[in-house]
Structure formats: C-alpha cells, structure tokens
Amino acid sequence: MWCGRERLGLLRVGDDVLVLHATRRPGEIRDPTQLLLPPTEVCHKEIAGALALMDTMTVDRLEGPEFTDRYTGATARIIEARREEKPRCCSPRRSRHRPGAAYGSTPAAERTRGSP
C-alpha cells in the first residue's frame, strides 16, 4: 500500500541498487502545460536582491558544530543495544502535544470555569 492505495510497480536490479518503477493511474497524470506559471515581470533590483541573498546563504564547506551528524551515532547505539538485548540507550523525546493530553485537561478546565 502506498498512500492508501495499492500500486502496480516493476522492481528490477540496476547496478548495485534495487529500482522501483511505480505506475500511475490515468487520473494521476496531468498535462505538463498546467504546471506552467504565467509570465512575470522581474526588475533588476529584485534580481540583485535574490543574488545577494544566495551569496549570503552559500557556504564553502559543511563543517562546524551546526553540521554535526548526531543521528547516525544514535541509530548505531540503538542497534547495538538491541543486538545485545539491552534496554534502549536513549529514550525518545516526548512530544508536548500528546493526543491524549486534551482528555485529561478537559475536566480540569471545566472545574476552573465552573461548568458542569
């Protein structure tokens, strides 16, 4: 199942990877001319601003603390813990927006407001 629908696809080996060619239903295929945007006038000032923005956001090297990969190490620790049948080495962060949180807060809110 993919997006709630069964799909027909062709799975084949390509070099060192598996390749999936997913088929589309006729209703999912759109005319590419529908994707064309209407012509727009752009002034030189807007182009200069866009180029300046690109220059300020471009970096030469992806190094430093903001580019540290923590995911790979955490995943390796979880895999190793499961391999050795230990409890998880790190607990997942709990979401502040838990689905069940609203149910517990409703009676408290009614008591506060004085509602029955």
DANORMO-V910748 format. One record per backbone hydrogen bond with DSSP energy under -0.5 kcal/mol. NH is the residue of the N-H (numbers start at 1). CO is the residue of the C=O. E is the energy in kcal/mol with one decimal. If there is no record, write none. Layout:
BEGIN
nh: (NH NH)
co: (CO CO)
e: (E E)
END
This chain:
BEGIN
nh: (2 5 10 11 12 12 14 17 19 21 21 22 23 28 29 29 30 34 35 36 47 48 49 50 51 52 53 54 55 56 57 58 63 67 68 70 74 75 76 77 78 79 80 81 82 83 84 85 86 98 101 102 102 103 104 105 106 107 108 109 110 111 112 113 114 115)
co: (5 2 21 9 10 19 17 14 12 10 19 20 8 25 25 26 28 31 32 33 43 44 45 46 47 48 49 50 51 52 53 54 61 64 65 68 70 71 72 73 74 75 76 77 78 79 80 82 81 96 98 98 99 100 100 101 102 103 104 105 106 107 108 109 110 110)
e: (-2.9 -1.2 -2.3 -0.5 -0.5 -2.5 -3.1 -2.2 -3.3 -3.1 -0.6 -0.8 -2.3 -1.8 -0.7 -0.9 -0.5 -2.1 -1.4 -0.8 -1.7 -2.5 -2.1 -2.3 -2.4 -2.2 -2.2 -2.2 -2.1 -2.0 -1.5 -0.8 -1.3 -1.5 -1.3 -0.8 -1.9 -2.6 -2.2 -2.1 -2.1 -2.4 -2.4 -2.4 -2.3 -2.2 -1.9 -0.8 -3.1 -1.0 -1.1 -0.5 -0.6 -0.6 -1.1 -1.3 -1.3 -0.7 -0.7 -2.4 -2.3 -2.2 -1.9 -2.3 -1.5 -1.9)
END
